[in-house]
Amino acid sequence: MAFPPFPNRDFMQMCWVVPDLDAAIDSWVRTAGVGPFFWFDGVPCTDGSYRGRPAEFPAVTAAIAYAGSLQIELLSQDDDERSIFSELVPRGQTGLHHTALIARDYEAERDTFVEAGATLAFEGLIGASRTCWLDTASTLGFMIELLEPSATRDAAFAAMREAAEAWDGTPPIIGRS
């Protein structure tokens, strides 16, 4: 079997789509001691493309925390529109949606996955950094998200990781409006 040369297998995030973000956060805090969760009302994504067609990023609310070096993302889609999230996890259900990699060579890593059979499901700019979701559901059961590094993204993730290391259990949520 020919094995493509995947340059990066350092998965740093797991994301679950959940029907109730508050309940999911509460479960992670109580059951696993993970927190604080940083709350995001929407994702500022521009220049989006969904399965090859121009598209807006789905309306979502998300929360991110760290469990050691692993980033835990919980996400709830705010409408019933078809999206990369509702494709895998229907509204009202919970399920693992994706794992993520920081792609040091974004184009090469994206293209390696596509050449290995993944489909580019969504791609856009979050801030000034490219981000995409590769559909590997038929082989892995979930998608893979590639995140292009940037000073802004790196600083935000570092601040979240530092908050988790110093966290004493309160507050469970930061940044909720």
C-alpha positions as CSV (number, residue, x, y, z in Angstrom):
1,M,0.0,0.0,0.0
2,A,1.4,3.4,-1.0
3,F,1.4,5.8,1.9
4,P,1.3,9.5,1.2
5,P,3.8,11.6,3.0
6,F,1.6,13.4,5.5
7,P,3.9,16.2,6.9
8,N,1.9,16.7,10.1
9,R,0.1,14.4,12.4
10,D,0.2,16.6,15.5
11,F,-3.5,16.9,16.1
12,M,-4.1,19.7,18.7
13,Q,-7.9,20.0,18.8
14,M,-11.0,17.9,19.0
15,C,-14.4,19.6,18.3
16,W,-17.8,18.3,19.1
17,V,-21.1,19.7,17.7
18,V,-23.6,19.9,20.6
19,P,-27.3,20.9,20.8
20,D,-26.9,22.9,24.1
21,L,-23.5,24.7,24.5
22,D,-24.2,25.6,28.2
23,A,-25.0,22.0,29.1
24,A,-21.9,20.7,27.2
25,I,-19.6,23.1,29.0
26,D,-21.1,22.2,32.3
27,S,-20.5,18.5,31.6
28,W,-16.8,19.1,30.6
29,V,-16.3,21.2,33.7
30,R,-18.0,18.8,36.2
31,T,-16.9,15.5,34.6
32,A,-13.4,16.2,33.3
33,G,-12.4,19.4,35.2
34,V,-11.7,21.2,31.9
35,G,-12.0,25.0,31.8
36,P,-12.3,27.8,31.5
37,F,-14.2,27.8,28.2
38,F,-13.8,30.9,26.0
39,W,-17.1,31.8,24.4
40,F,-17.5,32.9,20.8
41,D,-20.7,34.3,19.4
42,G,-20.1,33.5,15.7
43,V,-16.9,33.0,13.8
44,P,-15.5,35.9,11.8
45,C,-14.9,34.1,8.5
46,T,-14.6,35.8,5.1
47,D,-14.0,34.6,1.5
48,G,-15.8,31.3,2.3
49,S,-16.2,28.5,-0.1
50,Y,-18.5,25.5,0.8
51,R,-17.9,22.5,-1.4
52,G,-16.5,24.7,-4.2
53,R,-19.1,27.4,-4.1
54,P,-18.9,30.9,-2.5
55,A,-20.6,30.7,0.9
56,E,-20.9,32.4,4.3
57,F,-19.6,30.5,7.3
58,P,-22.4,28.8,9.2
59,A,-24.1,30.7,12.1
60,V,-22.5,29.1,15.1
61,T,-21.7,29.7,18.8
62,A,-18.6,28.0,20.0
63,A,-16.5,27.6,23.2
64,I,-12.8,26.6,23.5
65,A,-10.9,25.3,26.5
66,Y,-7.6,23.4,27.0
67,A,-7.2,20.0,28.6
68,G,-3.5,19.9,29.0
69,S,-2.1,20.5,25.5
70,L,-5.4,19.4,23.8
71,Q,-7.8,22.0,22.7
72,I,-11.5,21.1,23.3
73,E,-14.0,22.9,21.1
74,L,-17.7,22.7,21.6
75,L,-19.9,24.2,18.9
76,S,-23.6,24.7,18.3
77,Q,-25.0,25.6,14.9
78,D,-27.6,28.4,15.4
79,D,-29.8,27.5,12.5
80,D,-31.0,24.6,10.4
81,E,-29.0,25.5,7.2
82,R,-27.0,22.8,5.6
83,S,-23.4,23.2,6.5
84,I,-20.1,21.4,7.2
85,F,-21.4,20.9,10.8
86,S,-25.0,19.7,10.0
87,E,-23.7,17.3,7.4
88,L,-22.1,15.2,10.0
89,V,-24.1,16.0,13.2
90,P,-27.8,16.7,12.6
91,R,-29.4,19.5,14.7
92,G,-30.3,18.3,18.2
93,Q,-27.6,15.6,18.3
94,T,-24.1,15.5,19.7
95,G,-21.1,14.1,17.8
96,L,-17.4,14.5,17.1
97,H,-17.1,16.8,14.1
98,H,-13.4,17.4,13.5
99,T,-9.9,17.2,14.8
100,A,-7.5,20.1,14.0
101,L,-3.9,20.6,12.9
102,I,-1.8,23.8,12.9
103,A,-0.6,23.6,9.3
104,R,2.9,25.0,9.0
105,D,2.7,24.7,5.2
106,Y,-1.0,25.2,4.7
107,E,-1.2,24.6,1.0
108,A,1.1,21.6,1.0
109,E,-0.8,20.0,3.9
110,R,-4.2,20.7,2.4
111,D,-3.2,19.4,-0.9
112,T,-1.7,16.2,0.6
113,F,-5.1,15.4,2.2
114,V,-6.9,16.1,-1.0
115,E,-4.5,13.9,-3.0
116,A,-5.1,11.1,-0.4
117,G,-8.9,11.3,-1.1
118,A,-10.3,13.9,1.3
119,T,-12.7,16.5,-0.1
120,L,-12.3,20.2,0.6
121,A,-15.6,20.9,2.4
122,F,-15.1,24.5,3.5
123,E,-12.3,27.0,3.2
124,G,-12.1,30.7,4.2
125,L,-10.2,33.3,6.2
126,I,-10.6,33.5,9.9
127,G,-9.0,36.8,10.7
128,A,-6.1,36.9,8.3
129,S,-5.4,33.1,8.5
130,R,-6.6,30.5,6.1
131,T,-8.7,27.7,7.6
132,C,-10.3,24.7,5.9
133,W,-12.2,21.6,6.8
134,L,-11.4,18.5,4.9
135,D,-14.1,15.8,4.7
136,T,-12.6,12.6,5.9
137,A,-15.9,11.3,7.4
138,S,-16.0,8.3,5.1
139,T,-12.7,7.0,6.3
140,L,-12.2,8.5,9.8
141,G,-15.8,9.3,10.8
142,F,-15.0,13.1,11.2
143,M,-13.5,16.0,9.4
144,I,-10.0,17.4,9.7
145,E,-9.5,21.2,10.2
146,L,-6.3,22.8,9.0
147,L,-5.4,26.1,10.7
148,E,-2.8,28.4,9.1
149,P,-0.6,29.8,11.9
150,S,-0.5,33.6,12.6
151,A,0.8,35.7,15.4
152,T,-2.8,36.6,16.4
153,R,-4.0,33.0,16.4
154,D,-0.9,31.7,18.2
155,A,-1.3,34.4,20.9
156,A,-5.0,33.7,21.4
157,F,-4.3,29.9,21.8
158,A,-1.4,30.6,24.2
159,A,-3.6,32.9,26.3
160,M,-6.3,30.2,26.5
161,R,-3.7,27.5,27.4
162,E,-2.3,29.8,30.2
163,A,-5.8,30.4,31.5
164,A,-6.4,26.7,31.7
165,E,-3.1,26.1,33.6
166,A,-4.0,28.7,36.2
167,W,-7.7,27.9,36.4
168,D,-9.2,27.1,39.8
169,G,-12.7,26.2,38.6
170,T,-14.1,29.7,38.3
171,P,-15.4,31.1,36.1
172,P,-16.4,28.3,33.9
173,I,-17.0,30.6,30.9
174,I,-15.0,33.7,29.8
175,G,-16.2,36.2,27.2
176,R,-19.9,35.3,27.2
177,S,-22.0,38.4,26.4
